[in-house]
Amino acid sequence: MSNMKKPAEVRKVLRRFLEEDGLEEDSVSEQKRAEEAQEQIEALEAEVQDLKDKLSRQMADMANMRRRQAEDTQRTRENSVMQFASEMLPILDSFRMSLQSEGSKEDLQQGVEMILGMMTDLLARHGVEEVPAEGEVFDPMVHEAVGVIEQEGAVPGTVLNVQMPGYRIGERVLRPSRVIVAQSSESKSSENDDSVDESAEEATEETESA
């Protein structure tokens, strides 16, 4: 009977055993959570590395695509220039032959007119056309007025003379036509009246200041 433990001691032993067992369970649970966290970290690192690899490949593909586009653009430009230049060579040959010719003035003029026709045909083949001007209503989008004159029977605002022809490709103007535009007599009279009025005002101001 003396070896039997008292109820209080038994409870103390049981409590200590349960506490030790609980600590062990907590330790196992903590280790398990740490392992799971490490697995998640490794998975995220692998995903990040995969995204980096994909991004690097996409950037390399984009750089290659831009390089190919630049090469294609340069090649297209060079081909266009080569085609135009090859079509220009016969015209240059004709110019050279005309300069070396010992013919008359009339022969030289015919040669120049022929070359002008060849050049005009060449530009037309490439979509370049002359801007209509003489007899047309003045259009500031395609015409550049270099002078105005009054001419009997001419409609005011129309182009009387072309000083330098203009050219365009489709709707894009390469160079506007430089033209002389008809002016009405009323416009000229109005300009003269304005000049008289300005002179009168200046005379009045001088008188008042005196």
Secondary structure as UniProt FT lines:
FT   TURN            2..3
FT   HELIX           7..100
FT   HELIX           105..125
FT   TURN            126..127
FT   STRAND          128..130
FT   TURN            134..135
FT   TURN            140..142
FT   STRAND          143..149
FT   TURN            152..153
FT   TURN            156..157
FT   STRAND          158..164
FT   STRAND          167..169
FT   TURN            170..171
FT   STRAND          172..175
FT   STRAND          177..182
FT   HELIX           185..209
//
